[in-house]
Amino acid sequence: MLVTTEVAMSTKRLNVPVPRHSSLIGLFLVFFTIAAAQMGRAQNPPPPQPQQPDQASPDAGGPGADAGAIALPKKKDKPEDAPPPVAPAAPKFKNPEGAPTYSLRIEVPEVNVDVGVLVQKTGQFIPGLKPGNFRVYEDGILQKVAGFKRVEAPITALMICEFASTSYYFVYDMRNAAYAFAQQLRPQDYVALMTFDMHTNIVTDFTQDKNQLYQAINSLVIPGFSERNLFDALYEGLDRLNRVEGRKYIILIASGRDTFSKITYDKILQKVKATQDVTIFTVSTGGAIRAIREGGGSMNATLRDMDYLMADNEMKTFANLTGGRSFFPRFAGEMPDIFGEINQNIRSKYQLVYHPTNSKQDGTYRKLRVELVDEEGQPLRMQDEKKKPLKYEIIARDGYRARQEVE
């Protein structure tokens, strides 16, 4: 037997015959099928239609209109195996036929100035100064310091000793001074010994052997002549040092008097000024006997005292022109301290390097002056541990002679 069931779908009436025993099950399946179909159509909307690209897009890129598609810039075609760019060839210069090849060399003048800064009272070296503390003037014109360093190196020195038959006291002082200097030498130092009276004599050439130097000093016992040709000996010593490279020193141990030299005082001063890289330290002899005889009252004594005063002035001049120092001891006990000061002064210095504003190589003599200033450019003031003003002394050569163009 069949049962007719009415189902309402939209606006149509469907007459579906359903078996009697499965009427409820069939009705549920029909509703489930219809609902699933409607949900599927809601969740899966039809895909959007793709927009057509703007056919009028320019080749250079960019949109053709405000609502058009974006066109990317086109890359230019590049060959796959393009060779790298080649640098242009350097221009070649060809000499005329028969002409030799020349090279041009330009030398920039350079001046080295060794400066010692010592405590005026004790002679001790003052360390810790900086390049900004130094000012160098050449002929009154400020120079720019291009190089700065502290120098402490082995020394090369020539001892020039007066060994004349005048008085035992002068020979005694000379030997004590030479021994005091030799005792403070280091193994790396080179020293030579030359003596003079009427003639000069090389007792020992440059050596690092202290014992050889001691033996040379011990051999100075009996002098030959009473003449003291100081200017000739100093001139010859400067000539010998010209053949030695680097910084050199002369230790001049003498009374300072000259009696029979062929070289005049003016000529020896010119020689001292023209010699490069040589510093002279002078030690006067006969101080004790001079103090005893000074002011004898007679005409001969007065002339003798005047001669020694002139000799002291000459010894000071030799030292000052080259940046050295002069000493006038009276007792043998002063010698170790004097040569200790000389040793410290030689080994501890500031070396300044500058290129002169006057670059002419005309052989003229240029005056030098060195000053110490603080950070504000004012004269440098120093204090000791008790905050008291400390006086110092600047040791530098008086000047130098420029090279000649033909040199």
NORHUKA-V52347 format. One record per pair of residues at least 24 apart in sequence whose C-alpha atoms are under 7 Angstrom apart, sorted by the first residue. I is the first residue (numbers start at 1). GAP is how many residues later the second one is. D is the distance in Angstrom with one decimal. If there is no record, write none. Layout:
BEGIN
i=I gap=GAP d=D
i=I gap=GAP d=D
END
This chain:
BEGIN
i=109 gap=246 d=5.9
i=109 gap=247 d=6.8
i=109 gap=250 d=6.3
i=110 gap=243 d=6.9
i=110 gap=244 d=5.9
i=110 gap=245 d=4.8
i=110 gap=246 d=6.9
i=111 gap=242 d=5.7
i=111 gap=243 d=5.5
i=111 gap=244 d=6.3
i=112 gap=239 d=6.7
i=112 gap=240 d=5.7
i=112 gap=241 d=4.7
i=112 gap=242 d=6.9
i=113 gap=238 d=5.7
i=113 gap=239 d=5.1
i=113 gap=240 d=6.4
i=114 gap=235 d=6.3
i=114 gap=236 d=5.7
i=114 gap=237 d=4.5
i=114 gap=238 d=6.4
i=114 gap=282 d=6.2
i=115 gap=234 d=5.7
i=115 gap=235 d=5.1
i=115 gap=236 d=6.1
i=115 gap=279 d=6.8
i=115 gap=280 d=5.5
i=115 gap=281 d=4.8
i=116 gap=229 d=6.7
i=116 gap=233 d=4.9
i=116 gap=234 d=6.3
i=116 gap=278 d=5.8
i=116 gap=279 d=4.7
i=116 gap=280 d=6.5
i=117 gap=275 d=6.7
i=117 gap=276 d=5.7
i=117 gap=277 d=4.8
i=117 gap=278 d=6.2
i=118 gap=274 d=5.6
i=118 gap=275 d=5.2
i=118 gap=276 d=6.6
i=119 gap=272 d=6.3
i=119 gap=273 d=4.4
i=119 gap=274 d=6.2
i=120 gap=271 d=5.6
i=120 gap=272 d=4.7
i=120 gap=273 d=5.4
i=123 gap=218 d=6.5
i=125 gap=220 d=6.9
i=125 gap=223 d=7.0
i=133 gap=239 d=5.2
i=133 gap=240 d=4.9
i=133 gap=241 d=5.8
i=134 gap=236 d=6.9
i=134 gap=237 d=5.8
i=134 gap=238 d=4.9
i=134 gap=239 d=6.4
i=135 gap=235 d=5.6
i=135 gap=236 d=5.1
i=135 gap=237 d=6.3
i=136 gap=233 d=5.9
i=136 gap=234 d=4.7
i=136 gap=235 d=6.6
i=137 gap=231 d=5.7
i=137 gap=232 d=5.1
i=137 gap=233 d=6.4
i=138 gap=228 d=6.3
i=138 gap=229 d=5.6
i=138 gap=230 d=4.8
i=138 gap=231 d=6.7
i=139 gap=227 d=5.9
i=139 gap=228 d=5.0
i=139 gap=229 d=6.4
i=143 gap=211 d=6.8
i=143 gap=213 d=6.5
i=143 gap=214 d=6.9
i=144 gap=210 d=6.1
i=145 gap=207 d=6.6
i=145 gap=208 d=5.8
i=145 gap=209 d=4.8
i=146 gap=207 d=5.6
i=146 gap=208 d=5.0
i=147 gap=205 d=5.7
i=147 gap=206 d=4.6
i=147 gap=207 d=6.6
i=148 gap=203 d=5.7
i=148 gap=204 d=4.9
i=148 gap=205 d=6.4
i=149 gap=201 d=5.8
i=149 gap=202 d=5.4
i=149 gap=203 d=7.0
i=150 gap=199 d=5.7
i=150 gap=200 d=4.4
i=150 gap=201 d=6.0
i=151 gap=196 d=6.7
i=151 gap=197 d=5.8
i=151 gap=198 d=5.2
i=151 gap=199 d=5.9
i=151 gap=200 d=6.4
i=152 gap=195 d=4.5
i=152 gap=196 d=5.0
i=152 gap=197 d=6.8
i=153 gap=194 d=5.8
i=154 gap=34 d=5.7
i=154 gap=35 d=5.1
i=155 gap=34 d=5.1
i=155 gap=35 d=6.4
i=156 gap=33 d=6.0
i=156 gap=34 d=4.8
i=156 gap=35 d=5.9
i=156 gap=92 d=5.2
i=156 gap=93 d=6.3
i=157 gap=33 d=6.4
i=157 gap=34 d=4.9
i=157 gap=35 d=6.6
i=157 gap=91 d=5.8
i=157 gap=92 d=4.5
i=157 gap=93 d=5.6
i=158 gap=33 d=5.7
i=158 gap=34 d=4.9
i=158 gap=35 d=6.0
i=158 gap=91 d=6.3
i=158 gap=92 d=4.9
i=158 gap=93 d=6.2
i=159 gap=33 d=6.1
i=159 gap=34 d=4.9
i=159 gap=35 d=6.0
i=159 gap=91 d=5.9
i=159 gap=92 d=4.7
i=159 gap=93 d=6.1
i=160 gap=33 d=6.3
i=160 gap=34 d=4.9
i=160 gap=35 d=5.6
i=160 gap=91 d=6.1
i=160 gap=92 d=4.9
i=160 gap=93 d=6.2
i=161 gap=33 d=6.3
i=161 gap=34 d=4.7
i=161 gap=35 d=6.5
i=161 gap=91 d=6.2
i=161 gap=92 d=4.8
i=161 gap=93 d=5.9
i=162 gap=33 d=5.8
i=162 gap=34 d=5.3
i=162 gap=35 d=6.3
i=162 gap=91 d=6.4
i=162 gap=92 d=4.9
i=163 gap=32 d=6.0
i=163 gap=33 d=5.7
i=163 gap=34 d=5.7
i=163 gap=60 d=5.9
i=164 gap=33 d=4.8
i=164 gap=59 d=5.2
i=164 gap=60 d=6.6
i=164 gap=61 d=5.6
i=164 gap=62 d=5.0
i=164 gap=63 d=6.5
i=164 gap=64 d=6.5
i=165 gap=58 d=5.1
i=165 gap=59 d=6.2
i=165 gap=60 d=5.4
i=165 gap=61 d=4.3
i=166 gap=60 d=5.4
i=169 gap=117 d=5.8
i=169 gap=120 d=6.9
i=170 gap=115 d=5.5
i=170 gap=116 d=4.7
i=173 gap=112 d=5.5
i=173 gap=113 d=6.5
i=173 gap=159 d=6.8
i=174 gap=79 d=6.2
i=174 gap=111 d=6.3
i=175 gap=42 d=6.8
i=176 gap=156 d=6.7
i=177 gap=158 d=5.8
i=180 gap=155 d=6.1
i=180 gap=156 d=5.5
i=180 gap=159 d=6.5
i=181 gap=158 d=5.6
i=182 gap=28 d=6.9
i=196 gap=32 d=6.9
i=196 gap=33 d=6.9
i=196 gap=37 d=6.3
i=197 gap=28 d=5.9
i=197 gap=29 d=6.6
i=197 gap=30 d=5.4
i=197 gap=31 d=4.6
i=197 gap=32 d=5.9
i=198 gap=27 d=6.1
i=198 gap=29 d=5.0
i=198 gap=30 d=5.7
i=198 gap=31 d=5.5
i=200 gap=33 d=6.0
i=227 gap=32 d=5.9
i=227 gap=33 d=6.4
i=228 gap=29 d=6.8
i=228 gap=30 d=5.3
i=228 gap=31 d=5.5
i=228 gap=32 d=6.6
i=229 gap=29 d=5.2
i=229 gap=30 d=5.9
i=229 gap=31 d=5.4
i=229 gap=32 d=4.6
i=230 gap=27 d=7.0
i=230 gap=28 d=5.2
i=230 gap=31 d=6.9
i=231 gap=27 d=6.8
i=231 gap=30 d=6.0
i=231 gap=32 d=5.9
i=231 gap=34 d=7.0
i=231 gap=37 d=6.3
i=232 gap=29 d=5.5
i=232 gap=30 d=6.6
i=232 gap=31 d=5.7
i=235 gap=33 d=6.3
i=235 gap=36 d=7.0
i=246 gap=31 d=6.8
i=247 gap=30 d=4.9
i=247 gap=31 d=6.2
i=248 gap=29 d=6.1
i=248 gap=30 d=4.8
i=248 gap=31 d=6.5
i=249 gap=29 d=5.4
i=249 gap=30 d=4.8
i=249 gap=31 d=5.8
i=250 gap=29 d=6.3
i=250 gap=30 d=4.7
i=250 gap=31 d=6.2
i=251 gap=29 d=6.1
i=251 gap=30 d=5.0
i=251 gap=31 d=6.0
i=252 gap=29 d=6.1
i=252 gap=30 d=4.7
i=252 gap=31 d=6.2
i=253 gap=29 d=6.0
i=253 gap=30 d=4.8
i=253 gap=31 d=6.0
i=253 gap=32 d=6.9
i=254 gap=29 d=6.6
i=254 gap=30 d=5.3
i=254 gap=31 d=5.6
i=255 gap=29 d=5.1
i=255 gap=30 d=4.9
i=255 gap=31 d=6.6
i=256 gap=28 d=6.8
i=256 gap=55 d=4.4
i=256 gap=56 d=6.2
i=256 gap=58 d=6.9
i=256 gap=59 d=6.0
i=257 gap=51 d=6.6
i=257 gap=54 d=5.0
i=273 gap=48 d=6.9
i=273 gap=127 d=6.2
i=273 gap=128 d=6.6
i=274 gap=126 d=6.7
i=274 gap=127 d=5.4
i=278 gap=44 d=6.7
i=279 gap=43 d=4.9
i=279 gap=44 d=6.0
i=279 gap=45 d=5.6
i=280 gap=38 d=6.5
i=280 gap=39 d=5.0
i=280 gap=42 d=6.1
i=280 gap=44 d=5.2
i=281 gap=38 d=5.5
i=281 gap=43 d=5.1
i=281 gap=44 d=5.2
i=281 gap=45 d=5.8
i=282 gap=33 d=6.1
i=282 gap=37 d=6.4
i=282 gap=43 d=6.6
i=282 gap=44 d=4.7
i=282 gap=45 d=6.2
i=283 gap=43 d=6.0
i=283 gap=44 d=4.9
i=283 gap=45 d=6.1
i=284 gap=43 d=6.2
i=284 gap=44 d=5.0
i=284 gap=45 d=6.8
i=287 gap=41 d=6.7
i=287 gap=42 d=6.0
i=287 gap=43 d=4.2
i=288 gap=42 d=4.6
i=288 gap=43 d=6.5
i=320 gap=77 d=6.5
i=320 gap=78 d=6.6
i=321 gap=76 d=5.3
i=321 gap=77 d=4.7
i=322 gap=75 d=4.3
i=322 gap=76 d=6.3
i=323 gap=72 d=5.4
i=323 gap=73 d=4.1
i=323 gap=74 d=3.7
i=323 gap=75 d=6.7
i=324 gap=71 d=6.8
i=361 gap=41 d=5.8
i=361 gap=42 d=5.1
i=361 gap=43 d=5.1
i=361 gap=44 d=5.4
i=362 gap=40 d=6.4
i=362 gap=41 d=6.4
i=362 gap=42 d=5.1
i=362 gap=43 d=6.6
i=363 gap=38 d=6.0
i=363 gap=39 d=4.6
i=363 gap=40 d=4.9
i=363 gap=41 d=4.7
i=364 gap=37 d=5.6
i=364 gap=38 d=5.5
i=365 gap=34 d=6.9
i=365 gap=35 d=5.7
i=365 gap=36 d=4.2
i=365 gap=37 d=6.3
i=366 gap=33 d=5.4
i=366 gap=34 d=5.5
i=366 gap=35 d=6.0
i=367 gap=31 d=6.1
i=367 gap=32 d=4.3
i=367 gap=33 d=6.8
i=368 gap=30 d=5.5
i=368 gap=31 d=4.6
END
